Amino acid sequence: MLPEVTRLYDARGERPENAAVAGGIWYEPEIWTLPLSPAARVLYAGLCSYLGHGEINRHDLRNTLKDCPDAEIAAALEELASHRLLQPVPQGYAIHSVKEFES
């Protein structure tokens, strides 16, 4: 089961010049070229959009991956963590740069 609130911490470093930006929200477009599942790619971009809030609630996490059961969302989180894009921390995740991707 997904937690009601997941804390998010920005461990990406400085925003690169080629970042996809909307207001103060950004992510690295290279996420779309990494050998990850489509769900993991979308989830990474979605998590980046909530970094300014410092957390994402269960409802918004589910809306990031519409029509996906909680088990599939949890699997996408695990996939990102296994490639060092997410680092589990107490009650949440630190989000790392795509430059830290490990296959």
Biopython code that builds the backbone (N, CA, C, O; Angstrom):
import numpy as np
from Bio.PDB.StructureBuilder import StructureBuilder

atoms = [
    (1, "MET", "N", (0.842, -1.188, 0.000)),
    (1, "MET", "CA", (0.000, 0.000, 0.000)),
    (1, "MET", "C", (0.882, 1.244, 0.000)),
    (1, "MET", "O", (1.900, 1.303, 0.689)),
    (2, "LEU", "N", (0.480, 2.213, -0.768)),
    (2, "LEU", "CA", (1.219, 3.468, -0.852)),
    (2, "LEU", "C", (0.938, 4.311, 0.395)),
    (2, "LEU", "O", (-0.190, 4.326, 0.888)),
    (3, "PRO", "N", (1.950, 5.007, 0.904)),
    (3, "PRO", "CA", (1.709, 5.853, 2.077)),
    (3, "PRO", "C", (0.817, 7.040, 1.726)),
    (3, "PRO", "O", (0.734, 7.441, 0.566)),
    (4, "GLU", "N", (0.157, 7.595, 2.729)),
    (4, "GLU", "CA", (-0.708, 8.758, 2.502)),
    (4, "GLU", "C", (0.099, 9.936, 1.960)),
    (4, "GLU", "O", (-0.348, 10.630, 1.046)),
    (5, "VAL", "N", (1.283, 10.162, 2.521)),
    (5, "VAL", "CA", (2.163, 11.254, 2.079)),
    (5, "VAL", "C", (3.579, 10.713, 1.946)),
    (5, "VAL", "O", (4.073, 10.018, 2.833)),
    (6, "THR", "N", (4.223, 11.033, 0.838)),
    (6, "THR", "CA", (5.612, 10.650, 0.608)),
    (6, "THR", "C", (6.437, 11.928, 0.540)),
    (6, "THR", "O", (6.190, 12.789, -0.304)),
    (7, "ARG", "N", (7.411, 12.047, 1.425)),
    (7, "ARG", "CA", (8.303, 13.211, 1.422)),
    (7, "ARG", "C", (9.263, 13.111, 0.236)),
    (7, "ARG", "O", (9.693, 12.019, -0.137)),
    (8, "LEU", "N", (9.592, 14.258, -0.348)),
    (8, "LEU", "CA", (10.500, 14.314, -1.488)),
    (8, "LEU", "C", (11.615, 15.306, -1.203)),
    (8, "LEU", "O", (11.375, 16.400, -0.692)),
    (9, "TYR", "N", (12.832, 14.914, -1.538)),
    (9, "TYR", "CA", (14.011, 15.748, -1.331)),
    (9, "TYR", "C", (14.770, 15.857, -2.644)),
    (9, "TYR", "O", (14.957, 14.860, -3.342)),
    (10, "ASP", "N", (15.200, 17.050, -2.977)),
    (10, "ASP", "CA", (15.895, 17.298, -4.240)),
    (10, "ASP", "C", (17.386, 17.072, -4.068)),
    (10, "ASP", "O", (18.059, 17.847, -3.387)),
    (11, "ALA", "N", (17.906, 16.019, -4.678)),
    (11, "ALA", "CA", (19.336, 15.706, -4.631)),
    (11, "ALA", "C", (19.927, 15.763, -6.041)),
    (11, "ALA", "O", (20.947, 15.132, -6.318)),
    (12, "ARG", "N", (19.278, 16.525, -6.932)),
    (12, "ARG", "CA", (19.707, 16.564, -8.325)),
    (12, "ARG", "C", (20.843, 17.538, -8.597)),
    (12, "ARG", "O", (21.501, 17.430, -9.632)),
    (13, "GLY", "N", (21.091, 18.471, -7.713)),
    (13, "GLY", "CA", (22.113, 19.474, -7.975)),
    (13, "GLY", "C", (21.535, 20.635, -8.771)),
    (13, "GLY", "O", (20.324, 20.856, -8.781)),
    (14, "GLU", "N", (22.411, 21.367, -9.432)),
    (14, "GLU", "CA", (21.973, 22.536, -10.190)),
    (14, "GLU", "C", (21.191, 22.144, -11.431)),
    (14, "GLU", "O", (21.427, 21.096, -12.033)),
    (15, "ARG", "N", (20.250, 23.013, -11.802)),
    (15, "ARG", "CA", (19.446, 22.761, -12.999)),
    (15, "ARG", "C", (20.315, 22.892, -14.243)),
    (15, "ARG", "O", (20.956, 23.924, -14.437)),
    (16, "PRO", "N", (20.348, 21.864, -15.090)),
    (16, "PRO", "CA", (21.128, 21.941, -16.325)),
    (16, "PRO", "C", (20.444, 22.865, -17.340)),
    (16, "PRO", "O", (19.241, 23.114, -17.260)),
    (17, "GLU", "N", (21.221, 23.357, -18.276)),
    (17, "GLU", "CA", (20.687, 24.283, -19.276)),
    (17, "GLU", "C", (19.607, 23.649, -20.141)),
    (17, "GLU", "O", (18.698, 24.345, -20.593)),
    (18, "ASN", "N", (19.686, 22.350, -20.381)),
    (18, "ASN", "CA", (18.722, 21.687, -21.253)),
    (18, "ASN", "C", (17.496, 21.158, -20.511)),
    (18, "ASN", "O", (16.712, 20.399, -21.082)),
    (19, "ALA", "N", (17.320, 21.544, -19.258)),
    (19, "ALA", "CA", (16.200, 21.045, -18.465)),
    (19, "ALA", "C", (14.864, 21.466, -19.069)),
    (19, "ALA", "O", (14.733, 22.554, -19.629)),
    (20, "ALA", "N", (13.885, 20.591, -18.944)),
    (20, "ALA", "CA", (12.511, 20.926, -19.300)),
    (20, "ALA", "C", (11.937, 21.700, -18.123)),
    (20, "ALA", "O", (11.864, 21.187, -17.006)),
    (21, "VAL", "N", (11.529, 22.942, -18.382)),
    (21, "VAL", "CA", (11.145, 23.853, -17.301)),
    (21, "VAL", "C", (9.715, 24.341, -17.494)),
    (21, "VAL", "O", (9.294, 24.669, -18.604)),
    (22, "ALA", "N", (8.980, 24.381, -16.390)),
    (22, "ALA", "CA", (7.655, 25.005, -16.343)),
    (22, "ALA", "C", (7.592, 25.764, -15.026)),
    (22, "ALA", "O", (7.392, 25.168, -13.968)),
    (23, "GLY", "N", (7.764, 27.080, -15.092)),
    (23, "GLY", "CA", (7.840, 27.868, -13.864)),
    (23, "GLY", "C", (9.107, 27.496, -13.116)),
    (23, "GLY", "O", (10.193, 27.524, -13.696)),
    (24, "GLY", "N", (8.994, 27.154, -11.859)),
    (24, "GLY", "CA", (10.148, 26.726, -11.077)),
    (24, "GLY", "C", (10.358, 25.226, -11.085)),
    (24, "GLY", "O", (11.267, 24.717, -10.430)),
    (25, "ILE", "N", (9.517, 24.513, -11.828)),
    (25, "ILE", "CA", (9.572, 23.051, -11.888)),
    (25, "ILE", "C", (10.432, 22.642, -13.080)),
    (25, "ILE", "O", (10.304, 23.194, -14.173)),
    (26, "TRP", "N", (11.317, 21.658, -12.852)),
    (26, "TRP", "CA", (12.139, 21.181, -13.961)),
    (26, "TRP", "C", (12.490, 19.708, -13.788)),
    (26, "TRP", "O", (12.474, 19.162, -12.685)),
    (27, "TYR", "N", (12.804, 19.096, -14.909)),
    (27, "TYR", "CA", (13.358, 17.749, -14.912)),
    (27, "TYR", "C", (14.285, 17.639, -16.114)),
    (27, "TYR", "O", (14.236, 18.452, -17.037)),
    (28, "GLU", "N", (15.124, 16.624, -16.079)),
    (28, "GLU", "CA", (16.091, 16.411, -17.154)),
    (28, "GLU", "C", (15.443, 15.570, -18.253)),
    (28, "GLU", "O", (15.009, 14.447, -17.998)),
    (29, "PRO", "N", (15.374, 16.107, -19.477)),
    (29, "PRO", "CA", (14.686, 15.382, -20.547)),
    (29, "PRO", "C", (15.349, 14.052, -20.915)),
    (29, "PRO", "O", (14.729, 13.232, -21.591)),
    (30, "GLU", "N", (16.574, 13.825, -20.493)),
    (30, "GLU", "CA", (17.247, 12.543, -20.767)),
    (30, "GLU", "C", (16.516, 11.365, -20.134)),
    (30, "GLU", "O", (16.768, 10.215, -20.492)),
    (31, "ILE", "N", (15.605, 11.644, -19.188)),
    (31, "ILE", "CA", (14.848, 10.557, -18.563)),
    (31, "ILE", "C", (14.119, 9.737, -19.622)),
    (31, "ILE", "O", (13.940, 8.531, -19.454)),
    (32, "TRP", "N", (13.693, 10.388, -20.724)),
    (32, "TRP", "CA", (12.915, 9.702, -21.759)),
    (32, "TRP", "C", (13.767, 8.758, -22.601)),
    (32, "TRP", "O", (13.223, 7.922, -23.322)),
    (33, "THR", "N", (15.093, 8.877, -22.524)),
    (33, "THR", "CA", (15.966, 8.006, -23.321)),
    (33, "THR", "C", (16.583, 6.878, -22.506)),
    (33, "THR", "O", (17.256, 6.013, -23.067)),
    (34, "LEU", "N", (16.371, 6.871, -21.209)),
    (34, "LEU", "CA", (16.972, 5.826, -20.364)),
    (34, "LEU", "C", (16.218, 4.506, -20.523)),
    (34, "LEU", "O", (15.017, 4.499, -20.792)),
    (35, "PRO", "N", (16.930, 3.393, -20.355)),
    (35, "PRO", "CA", (16.270, 2.079, -20.474)),
    (35, "PRO", "C", (15.451, 1.749, -19.226)),
    (35, "PRO", "O", (15.822, 0.903, -18.412)),
    (36, "LEU", "N", (14.334, 2.445, -19.113)),
    (36, "LEU", "CA", (13.397, 2.265, -18.007)),
    (36, "LEU", "C", (12.017, 1.960, -18.583)),
    (36, "LEU", "O", (11.752, 2.211, -19.759)),
    (37, "SER", "N", (11.160, 1.426, -17.753)),
    (37, "SER", "CA", (9.779, 1.220, -18.184)),
    (37, "SER", "C", (9.112, 2.580, -18.396)),
    (37, "SER", "O", (9.511, 3.569, -17.781)),
    (38, "PRO", "N", (8.104, 2.633, -19.260)),
    (38, "PRO", "CA", (7.377, 3.900, -19.441)),
    (38, "PRO", "C", (6.813, 4.437, -18.121)),
    (38, "PRO", "O", (6.823, 5.646, -17.888)),
    (39, "ALA", "N", (6.328, 3.550, -17.266)),
    (39, "ALA", "CA", (5.777, 3.990, -15.979)),
    (39, "ALA", "C", (6.851, 4.664, -15.121)),
    (39, "ALA", "O", (6.583, 5.685, -14.489)),
    (40, "ALA", "N", (8.047, 4.110, -15.093)),
    (40, "ALA", "CA", (9.124, 4.693, -14.298)),
    (40, "ALA", "C", (9.526, 6.070, -14.838)),
    (40, "ALA", "O", (9.795, 6.985, -14.061)),
    (41, "ARG", "N", (9.567, 6.216, -16.147)),
    (41, "ARG", "CA", (9.913, 7.511, -16.745)),
    (41, "ARG", "C", (8.885, 8.582, -16.381)),
    (41, "ARG", "O", (9.240, 9.681, -15.954)),
    (42, "VAL", "N", (7.617, 8.245, -16.555)),
    (42, "VAL", "CA", (6.545, 9.202, -16.241)),
    (42, "VAL", "C", (6.550, 9.526, -14.755)),
    (42, "VAL", "O", (6.375, 10.682, -14.370)),
    (43, "LEU", "N", (6.749, 8.522, -13.925)),
    (43, "LEU", "CA", (6.763, 8.733, -12.486)),
    (43, "LEU", "C", (7.908, 9.651, -12.079)),
    (43, "LEU", "O", (7.720, 10.533, -11.241)),
    (44, "TYR", "N", (9.099, 9.457, -12.661)),
    (44, "TYR", "CA", (10.234, 10.321, -12.342)),
    (44, "TYR", "C", (9.901, 11.779, -12.662)),
    (44, "TYR", "O", (10.111, 12.657, -11.826)),
    (45, "ALA", "N", (9.387, 12.042, -13.857)),
    (45, "ALA", "CA", (9.028, 13.412, -14.236)),
    (45, "ALA", "C", (7.958, 13.964, -13.297)),
    (45, "ALA", "O", (8.007, 15.129, -12.901)),
    (46, "GLY", "N", (6.998, 13.123, -12.949)),
    (46, "GLY", "CA", (5.952, 13.560, -12.027)),
    (46, "GLY", "C", (6.478, 13.884, -10.645)),
    (46, "GLY", "O", (6.082, 14.885, -10.048)),
    (47, "LEU", "N", (7.359, 13.055, -10.132)),
    (47, "LEU", "CA", (7.948, 13.328, -8.814)),
    (47, "LEU", "C", (8.732, 14.635, -8.831)),
    (47, "LEU", "O", (8.687, 15.404, -7.871)),
    (48, "CYS", "N", (9.451, 14.883, -9.922)),
    (48, "CYS", "CA", (10.197, 16.147, -10.030)),
    (48, "CYS", "C", (9.256, 17.341, -9.946)),
    (48, "CYS", "O", (9.625, 18.384, -9.406)),
    (49, "SER", "N", (8.040, 17.198, -10.477)),
    (49, "SER", "CA", (7.099, 18.315, -10.450)),
    (49, "SER", "C", (6.579, 18.607, -9.044)),
    (49, "SER", "O", (6.044, 19.688, -8.799)),
    (50, "TYR", "N", (6.727, 17.668, -8.126)),
    (50, "TYR", "CA", (6.281, 17.876, -6.749)),
    (50, "TYR", "C", (7.418, 18.234, -5.796)),
    (50, "TYR", "O", (7.180, 18.427, -4.604)),
    (51, "LEU", "N", (8.630, 18.326, -6.292)),
    (51, "LEU", "CA", (9.758, 18.631, -5.408)),
    (51, "LEU", "C", (9.598, 19.976, -4.702)),
    (51, "LEU", "O", (9.998, 20.120, -3.547)),
    (52, "GLY", "N", (9.024, 20.946, -5.378)),
    (52, "GLY", "CA", (8.819, 22.256, -4.755)),
    (52, "GLY", "C", (7.907, 22.198, -3.549)),
    (52, "GLY", "O", (8.031, 23.013, -2.634)),
    (53, "HIS", "N", (6.988, 21.238, -3.537)),
    (53, "HIS", "CA", (6.084, 21.051, -2.396)),
    (53, "HIS", "C", (6.763, 20.266, -1.275)),
    (53, "HIS", "O", (6.355, 20.343, -0.116)),
    (54, "GLY", "N", (7.800, 19.514, -1.631)),
    (54, "GLY", "CA", (8.494, 18.703, -0.636)),
    (54, "GLY", "C", (7.792, 17.405, -0.298)),
    (54, "GLY", "O", (8.253, 16.646, 0.555)),
    (55, "GLU", "N", (6.672, 17.145, -0.969)),
    (55, "GLU", "CA", (5.945, 15.904, -0.718)),
    (55, "GLU", "C", (4.921, 15.687, -1.829)),
    (55, "GLU", "O", (4.562, 16.604, -2.567)),
    (56, "ILE", "N", (4.472, 14.457, -1.916)),
    (56, "ILE", "CA", (3.382, 14.103, -2.825)),
    (56, "ILE", "C", (2.427, 13.201, -2.048)),
    (56, "ILE", "O", (2.855, 12.277, -1.357)),
    (57, "ASN", "N", (1.140, 13.477, -2.169)),
    (57, "ASN", "CA", (0.181, 12.633, -1.456)),
    (57, "ASN", "C", (-0.230, 11.449, -2.338)),
    (57, "ASN", "O", (0.027, 11.433, -3.542)),
    (58, "ARG", "N", (-0.851, 10.494, -1.728)),
    (58, "ARG", "CA", (-1.218, 9.251, -2.419)),
    (58, "ARG", "C", (-2.099, 9.527, -3.637)),
    (58, "ARG", "O", (-1.900, 8.924, -4.691)),
    (59, "HIS", "N", (-3.059, 10.423, -3.502)),
    (59, "HIS", "CA", (-3.962, 10.747, -4.610)),
    (59, "HIS", "C", (-3.180, 11.281, -5.809)),
    (59, "HIS", "O", (-3.405, 10.844, -6.938)),
    (60, "ASP", "N", (-2.266, 12.220, -5.575)),
    (60, "ASP", "CA", (-1.482, 12.781, -6.676)),
    (60, "ASP", "C", (-0.499, 11.764, -7.250)),
    (60, "ASP", "O", (-0.238, 11.762, -8.453)),
    (61, "LEU", "N", (0.039, 10.911, -6.404)),
    (61, "LEU", "CA", (0.928, 9.853, -6.881)),
    (61, "LEU", "C", (0.162, 8.916, -7.819)),
    (61, "LEU", "O", (0.674, 8.520, -8.866)),
    (62, "ARG", "N", (-1.047, 8.572, -7.439)),
    (62, "ARG", "CA", (-1.881, 7.716, -8.299)),
    (62, "ARG", "C", (-2.240, 8.437, -9.603)),
    (62, "ARG", "O", (-2.272, 7.814, -10.664)),
    (63, "ASN", "N", (-2.508, 9.736, -9.530)),
    (63, "ASN", "CA", (-2.845, 10.494, -10.737)),
    (63, "ASN", "C", (-1.662, 10.641, -11.678)),
    (63, "ASN", "O", (-1.852, 10.813, -12.882)),
    (64, "THR", "N", (-0.443, 10.576, -11.153)),
    (64, "THR", "CA", (0.738, 10.648, -12.003)),
    (64, "THR", "C", (0.774, 9.468, -12.957)),
    (64, "THR", "O", (1.165, 9.614, -14.115)),
    (65, "LEU", "N", (0.370, 8.308, -12.480)),
    (65, "LEU", "CA", (0.302, 7.099, -13.311)),
    (65, "LEU", "C", (-1.154, 6.626, -13.370)),
    (65, "LEU", "O", (-1.516, 5.617, -12.765)),
    (66, "LYS", "N", (-1.956, 7.351, -14.086)),
    (66, "LYS", "CA", (-3.384, 7.011, -14.187)),
    (66, "LYS", "C", (-3.566, 5.570, -14.666)),
    (66, "LYS", "O", (-2.797, 5.056, -15.479)),
    (67, "ASP", "N", (-4.584, 4.956, -14.146)),
    (67, "ASP", "CA", (-4.973, 3.598, -14.528)),
    (67, "ASP", "C", (-3.950, 2.532, -14.128)),
    (67, "ASP", "O", (-4.021, 1.401, -14.608)),
    (68, "CYS", "N", (-3.007, 2.876, -13.261)),
    (68, "CYS", "CA", (-2.050, 1.885, -12.762)),
    (68, "CYS", "C", (-2.420, 1.512, -11.336)),
    (68, "CYS", "O", (-2.687, 2.392, -10.518)),
    (69, "PRO", "N", (-2.439, 0.225, -11.026)),
    (69, "PRO", "CA", (-2.696, -0.179, -9.641)),
    (69, "PRO", "C", (-1.511, 0.202, -8.749)),
    (69, "PRO", "O", (-0.402, 0.439, -9.228)),
    (70, "ASP", "N", (-1.771, 0.254, -7.454)),
    (70, "ASP", "CA", (-0.730, 0.622, -6.495)),
    (70, "ASP", "C", (0.509, -0.254, -6.625)),
    (70, "ASP", "O", (1.632, 0.226, -6.463)),
    (71, "ALA", "N", (0.309, -1.538, -6.918)),
    (71, "ALA", "CA", (1.455, -2.449, -7.052)),
    (71, "ALA", "C", (2.362, -2.014, -8.203)),
    (71, "ALA", "O", (3.584, -2.114, -8.096)),
    (72, "GLU", "N", (1.781, -1.537, -9.293)),
    (72, "GLU", "CA", (2.582, -1.084, -10.432)),
    (72, "GLU", "C", (3.308, 0.227, -10.107)),
    (72, "GLU", "O", (4.440, 0.433, -10.544)),
    (73, "ILE", "N", (2.665, 1.103, -9.351)),
    (73, "ILE", "CA", (3.318, 2.341, -8.915)),
    (73, "ILE", "C", (4.488, 2.007, -8.002)),
    (73, "ILE", "O", (5.573, 2.571, -8.143)),
    (74, "ALA", "N", (4.268, 1.088, -7.067)),
    (74, "ALA", "CA", (5.345, 0.661, -6.161)),
    (74, "ALA", "C", (6.491, 0.035, -6.952)),
    (74, "ALA", "O", (7.656, 0.250, -6.620)),
    (75, "ALA", "N", (6.176, -0.734, -7.992)),
    (75, "ALA", "CA", (7.222, -1.344, -8.822)),
    (75, "ALA", "C", (8.011, -0.276, -9.571)),
    (75, "ALA", "O", (9.226, -0.402, -9.717)),
    (76, "ALA", "N", (7.343, 0.772, -10.047)),
    (76, "ALA", "CA", (8.038, 1.864, -10.735)),
    (76, "ALA", "C", (8.948, 2.613, -9.766)),
    (76, "ALA", "O", (10.058, 2.999, -10.132)),
    (77, "LEU", "N", (8.490, 2.820, -8.539)),
    (77, "LEU", "CA", (9.350, 3.457, -7.524)),
    (77, "LEU", "C", (10.585, 2.600, -7.267)),
    (77, "LEU", "O", (11.699, 3.117, -7.191)),
    (78, "GLU", "N", (10.385, 1.290, -7.134)),
    (78, "GLU", "CA", (11.500, 0.371, -6.901)),
    (78, "GLU", "C", (12.458, 0.363, -8.087)),
    (78, "GLU", "O", (13.674, 0.309, -7.904)),
    (79, "GLU", "N", (11.918, 0.415, -9.296)),
    (79, "GLU", "CA", (12.768, 0.452, -10.483)),
    (79, "GLU", "C", (13.649, 1.703, -10.483)),
    (79, "GLU", "O", (14.843, 1.623, -10.770)),
    (80, "LEU", "N", (13.064, 2.847, -10.163)),
    (80, "LEU", "CA", (13.850, 4.088, -10.098)),
    (80, "LEU", "C", (14.917, 4.000, -9.007)),
    (80, "LEU", "O", (16.042, 4.463, -9.195)),
    (81, "ALA", "N", (14.565, 3.409, -7.876)),
    (81, "ALA", "CA", (15.536, 3.263, -6.785)),
    (81, "ALA", "C", (16.654, 2.304, -7.175)),
    (81, "ALA", "O", (17.812, 2.524, -6.819)),
    (82, "SER", "N", (16.318, 1.247, -7.901)),
    (82, "SER", "CA", (17.344, 0.277, -8.273)),
    (82, "SER", "C", (18.356, 0.849, -9.261)),
    (82, "SER", "O", (19.459, 0.321, -9.404)),
    (83, "HIS", "N", (17.980, 1.921, -9.933)),
    (83, "HIS", "CA", (18.890, 2.582, -10.876)),
    (83, "HIS", "C", (19.470, 3.876, -10.299)),
    (83, "HIS", "O", (20.051, 4.682, -11.027)),
    (84, "ARG", "N", (19.310, 4.064, -9.010)),
    (84, "ARG", "CA", (19.875, 5.200, -8.267)),
    (84, "ARG", "C", (19.274, 6.551, -8.637)),
    (84, "ARG", "O", (19.906, 7.583, -8.413)),
    (85, "LEU", "N", (18.082, 6.565, -9.192)),
    (85, "LEU", "CA", (17.403, 7.825, -9.467)),
    (85, "LEU", "C", (16.589, 8.269, -8.262)),
    (85, "LEU", "O", (16.317, 9.457, -8.091)),
    (86, "LEU", "N", (16.206, 7.319, -7.436)),
    (86, "LEU", "CA", (15.565, 7.591, -6.148)),
    (86, "LEU", "C", (16.371, 6.910, -5.070)),
    (86, "LEU", "O", (16.861, 5.794, -5.244)),
    (87, "GLN", "N", (16.502, 7.595, -3.960)),
    (87, "GLN", "CA", (17.159, 7.005, -2.796)),
    (87, "GLN", "C", (16.153, 7.015, -1.653)),
    (87, "GLN", "O", (15.717, 8.082, -1.221)),
    (88, "PRO", "N", (15.782, 5.844, -1.162)),
    (88, "PRO", "CA", (14.850, 5.831, -0.037)),
    (88, "PRO", "C", (15.456, 6.543, 1.181)),
    (88, "PRO", "O", (16.611, 6.314, 1.541)),
    (89, "VAL", "N", (14.665, 7.392, 1.791)),
    (89, "VAL", "CA", (15.011, 8.091, 3.032)),
    (89, "VAL", "C", (13.804, 7.941, 3.941)),
    (89, "VAL", "O", (12.734, 7.552, 3.472)),
    (90, "PRO", "N", (13.941, 8.237, 5.227)),
    (90, "PRO", "CA", (12.782, 8.100, 6.113)),
    (90, "PRO", "C", (11.556, 8.840, 5.566)),
    (90, "PRO", "O", (11.613, 10.041, 5.300)),
    (91, "GLN", "N", (10.468, 8.120, 5.404)),
    (91, "GLN", "CA", (9.173, 8.621, 4.956)),
    (91, "GLN", "C", (9.165, 9.175, 3.537)),
    (91, "GLN", "O", (8.252, 9.919, 3.180)),
    (92, "GLY", "N", (10.174, 8.827, 2.706)),
    (92, "GLY", "CA", (10.134, 9.338, 1.350)),
    (92, "GLY", "C", (11.327, 8.958, 0.501)),
    (92, "GLY", "O", (11.941, 7.907, 0.680)),
    (93, "TYR", "N", (11.640, 9.855, -0.440)),
    (93, "TYR", "CA", (12.720, 9.615, -1.392)),
    (93, "TYR", "C", (13.494, 10.895, -1.670)),
    (93, "TYR", "O", (12.925, 11.986, -1.722)),
    (94, "ALA", "N", (14.798, 10.740, -1.848)),
    (94, "ALA", "CA", (15.633, 11.794, -2.414)),
    (94, "ALA", "C", (15.701, 11.509, -3.901)),
    (94, "ALA", "O", (15.999, 10.386, -4.309)),
    (95, "ILE", "N", (15.426, 12.513, -4.707)),
    (95, "ILE", "CA", (15.423, 12.356, -6.156)),
    (95, "ILE", "C", (16.766, 12.817, -6.690)),
    (95, "ILE", "O", (17.201, 13.939, -6.433)),
    (96, "HIS", "N", (17.428, 11.919, -7.449)),
    (96, "HIS", "CA", (18.753, 12.188, -7.974)),
    (96, "HIS", "C", (18.702, 12.509, -9.464)),
    (96, "HIS", "O", (17.727, 12.199, -10.149)),
    (97, "SER", "N", (19.754, 13.126, -9.943)),
    (97, "SER", "CA", (19.908, 13.479, -11.341)),
    (97, "SER", "C", (19.969, 12.223, -12.210)),
    (97, "SER", "O", (20.421, 11.170, -11.761)),
    (98, "VAL", "N", (19.512, 12.343, -13.448)),
    (98, "VAL", "CA", (19.619, 11.223, -14.381)),
    (98, "VAL", "C", (21.086, 10.911, -14.681)),
    (98, "VAL", "O", (21.393, 9.829, -15.183)),
    (99, "LYS", "N", (21.978, 11.825, -14.387)),
    (99, "LYS", "CA", (23.417, 11.578, -14.576)),
    (99, "LYS", "C", (23.916, 10.474, -13.635)),
    (99, "LYS", "O", (24.974, 9.890, -13.869)),
    (100, "GLU", "N", (23.156, 10.192, -12.577)),
    (100, "GLU", "CA", (23.544, 9.162, -11.609)),
    (100, "GLU", "C", (22.948, 7.803, -11.964)),
    (100, "GLU", "O", (23.108, 6.847, -11.206)),
    (101, "PHE", "N", (22.271, 7.704, -13.089)),
    (101, "PHE", "CA", (21.645, 6.452, -13.494)),
    (101, "PHE", "C", (22.677, 5.335, -13.578)),
    (101, "PHE", "O", (23.757, 5.497, -14.146)),
    (102, "GLU", "N", (22.313, 4.204, -12.998)),
    (102, "GLU", "CA", (23.140, 2.993, -13.090)),
    (102, "GLU", "C", (22.269, 1.876, -13.647)),
    (102, "GLU", "O", (21.155, 1.639, -13.180)),
    (103, "SER", "N", (22.803, 1.201, -14.649)),
    (103, "SER", "CA", (22.013, 0.095, -15.218)),
    (103, "SER", "C", (22.314, -1.208, -14.525)),
    (103, "SER", "O", (21.741, -2.240, -14.874)),
]
sb = StructureBuilder()
sb.init_structure("model")
sb.init_model(0)
sb.init_chain("A")
sb.init_seg("    ")
for serial, (resi, resn, name, xyz) in enumerate(atoms, 1):
    if name == "N":
        sb.init_residue(resn, " ", resi, " ")
    sb.init_atom(name, np.array(xyz, "f"), 0.0, 1.0, " ", f" {name:<3s}", serial, name[0])
structure = sb.get_structure()
